[in-house]
Amino acid sequence: MKLNEVREKYLKFFKASPRDHKEIKPAPLILSDDPTTLFTSSGMQPLVPYLLGEKHPMGKRLVNSQPSFRTVDIEEVGDNRHTTFFEMLGNWSLGDYFKKDQFAWFFEFLTSEIGLSKEKLWISVFEGSKQVPRDTESSEIWKSLGIPESHIGYYGAEKNWWSRNGTPDEMPVGDIGGPDSEVFYDFGEDLKIHENSIYAKQKCHMNCNCGRFLEIGNSVFMQYKKVGEGKLEELPNKNVDFGGGLLRIAAAAIESPDVFNTNVFKSAIEVIEKHTGKFYFENENKAPMRIIADHLRGAAFILASGVEPSNKLQGYIARRLIRRAVYKLKVLGFEIGDGTISAFIKSYADEYDEIKNNWLQIKDSLNIEAVKFGKALAKGEKKLRKFMEKGTLSAEEIFDLYQTEGFPIELTLEIAVSENIKVSDSVEAEISKQFKSHKDKSKTTSAGVFKGGLVDKSEDTVRLHTATHLLQAVLREVLGNHVIQRGQNINSQRSRFDFTHDKKLTEAELEKVESLINEIIKKDLSVNKLEMKKSDAEKTGAIQAFGEKYGDSVIIHYVGETLKSAFSKEFCGGPHVSRTSDIGRVKIIKQEKIGASTLRVYLSKSK
Ligand code: SER
């Protein structure tokens, strides 16, 4: 069964009576007005306001197939199932049907439409926690559908709780989530996948990483909102948020534990085989070929969104994917030449309209980047090999390769590790700091320039950034502590600040907010920063941004002479002015209600 067939069957099935879902247009892969995330990474992402209770114009039953991209999976690609770009089949109930219908319909889709045998399905459900009961209800429904008890397992929040930020403990205040039930397809003991894997010594179970079981769908019961440390509150509606991997269902349909055997990748891999003269069935070629096939498809989709390879944001991800693919092609014996890269993405143009319709632009951008890197690679690798002759690699050498040859740090490390070269202990810390910052930049909700929502670091942008901290502190003073940042986008002209509040501000409130901010600015308070352990930082009462994930060590920016007496304290590592008087007068130029509980205000310099 081809990917296109699975997609069509799914949409048709959920649109048909009695399921009666309305098909919604998928969101673009890159959301132009959401600075907190690089890519759309799940079908539910654009639906958050509706899961929170807002009425959706298309009704309570929605379905689509959402092109998604997960940068956190870049390093995972190479096994039998991970990809960076993927299509997520999604159906949603916004306070309408719940567990019984969801399971019955998905079960019917898998067994009747796709033809999977029910004996091969395994189910995981939530084992329960202090706040949320054990999900025996889901287990009973699955049993009533004919799934034997031996195929149903209870797991904790690590596995069977879904929110964009992880477990309930990891969810920031304001985030939504719920228990989930995952369906796995079992390729069976006979293939000896587990025995032949690095996990052979452990017991195999449905969540084992060996590859015998493939997770093909996840029904999330979006019922809760985090309202405080250890506190979950029921949402107004009991929602269903289902996400299924199109590619994985197609793989199960053809009885292949390897998703790279599905039609889309099969054609791409045949091209790689043809040009490299190597064969996919030989184990040592599998990982590099999967990386090439996945990364070039992912890059093509990013380029199709109008992004060029660069050192910033989505452009950096495209660059990283292309460079890694070019390197893997070289490992397989293929040297990139002018125009040769397009051969590897040709089959995707036949499969995806996004690639076909933007073919010329994708082809050119890909070619320029690949050829440029191909040249740097030849030169840089010579230098790298020379450095590696002594059996070690220092931080200085790695940075030298990065700065002078454009040799990506992660690639240098990847080559060093694969050739058993020692990266000396004294510089490990330094490298991993660099490496981590690169990695962090690629995460969806991430550090650095992406997280801060600052478009640039010009003086005016930085002034407005500090002013935005004051804005949040003042809004909390005037409106209450429910005010929490939901997003921000700041350039040299204006700051756009989204926060939790369910109605527009009155004229009087607006005036008060504006004048309080300007008062603080006039007071010429100092703006300070402190780096500390996250657990200590939390105790200070500093505000964390909505939906943000922080590392173990965080930076707090505070306005005032001491942290204790500070007027504003926030988790924030971005650039700020050193005294509030550096900001100059500001004014609120506009406000917009952008969701049931989200307000947007614009702040700018005042003359
Ligand atoms: N939101 C869930 C996921 O991404 C199900 O759609 O897995």
Residues whose N, C-alpha, C, O or C-beta is under 5 A from the ligand:
A	BS01	LIG	S42 M44 N218 V220 D241 F242 G243
